[in-house]
Amino acid sequence: MNLRNKIAVVTGASSGLGREFARHLAGHGSSVYGLARRLNRLKSLEAEIGSAFMPVECDVTDEVSVQDAFSGLDQVDILINNAGLGRFAPVDAQTKEDWTIQMDTNLTGVYLCTRAVVPIMKMQNQQTGFGGHIIHIASVAGLVGNANLSAYNATKFGLRGFSEATMKELRSDGIKVSCICPGSVATEFGRIAGSPGAPNPMQPEDIASTVIHVLQSPDNYLISEVVMRPLRPRG
Ligand SMILES: NC(=O)c1ccc[n+]([C@@H]2O[C@H](COP(=O)([O-])OP(=O)(O)OC[C@H]3O[C@@H](n4cnc5c(N)ncnc54)[C@H](OP(=O)(O)O)[C@@H]3O)[C@@H](O)[C@H]2O)c1
């Protein structure tokens, strides 16, 4: 896809990877709707990027909030389901609240945003012969289980399943679905998860440049899953 004059929605655009996806997409000529709960953070990104970035206050776990966020959009070429979090704990110390917020954000939020864009993308396919591209940000934690990550692992394994199922379901509608599985990246994720992550992580711009590459692939070329890791995670 040529990214010039495309409309993108990036969830979790207030921080880390989502911020970087928004910067890269705008830099390639797309207009970006950035969704997150912290509107002040989104507005500071708007001040940096300019009119190509539209801040949208949205809680992806809330069905009405997601419906409101997508209600004015009749074109969406790209959706990056990036909003997510971990709250790491031993399974017998994991609270129901921490379990639920990870499920609601990392799985239900992805489902709600995907459900909102698919009818728009199907319409685009009927009009132009190409529907659009949905990118899910999963994790290496969707490929291998880790002690104290049981809830987070369950969401990211689940997201890979959701991605593969929707990839097979939507390809006949001209909609690409790709799943991105990074290892440790230097963002605010570790502070919220309660774990510092690898001492020598990847940088958000490295993941963003790979996502741009995946989006720019020719229409009949689908990169369905990508795994990336720091070469020397311990430095
Ligand atoms: N960093 C890593 O090592 C790593 C590795 C593999 C995968 N990932 C995945 O990458 C994605 C982005 O994480 P990050 O590393 O960039 O962490 P981050 O810096 O903490 O960013 C997380 C983003 O998700 C948003 N978010 C959380 N809950 C939300 C909700 N209910 N509604 C809307 N937005 C919500 C946050 O915005 P608000 O708080 O403003 O709502 C924030 O913008 C996540 O899915 C994470 O699982 C991260």
The ligand as an ORCA input file, in Angstrom:
! r2SCAN-3c Opt
* xyz 0 1
  N       7.343     -2.709     25.391
  C       7.509     -4.012     25.200
  O       8.506     -4.607     25.627
  C       6.496     -4.788     24.389
  C       6.882     -6.010     23.831
  C       5.967     -6.742     23.078
  C       4.697     -6.249     22.881
  N       4.326     -5.056     23.434
  C       2.971     -4.564     23.197
  O       3.057     -3.324     22.547
  C       1.851     -2.596     22.776
  C       2.185     -1.170     23.146
  O       2.845     -1.162     24.399
  P       4.056     -0.160     24.734
  O       5.256     -1.000     24.922
  O       4.117      0.942     23.764
  O       3.602      0.319     26.196
  P       3.161      1.760     26.751
  O       4.232      2.753     26.482
  O       2.752      1.513     28.160
  O       1.889      2.134     25.866
  C       0.649      1.477     26.038
  C      -0.436      2.257     25.325
  O      -1.677      1.545     25.456
  C      -2.665      2.484     25.800
  N      -3.768      1.870     26.527
  C      -3.714      1.062     27.612
  N      -4.948      0.753     28.025
  C      -5.804      1.388     27.173
  C      -7.210      1.466     27.084
  N      -8.033      0.824     27.955
  N      -7.760      2.203     26.104
  C      -6.966      2.864     25.232
  N      -5.641      2.821     25.255
  C      -5.057      2.097     26.228
  C      -1.947      3.539     26.651
  O      -2.662      4.778     26.591
  P      -3.484      5.434     27.792
  O      -2.887      4.953     29.084
  O      -3.305      6.912     27.570
  O      -4.884      4.982     27.575
  C      -0.629      3.651     25.900
  O      -0.741      4.572     24.847
  C       1.079     -3.374     23.843
  O       0.052     -4.119     23.232
  C       2.130     -4.306     24.431
  O       1.547     -5.485     24.957
  C       5.208     -4.307     24.184
*
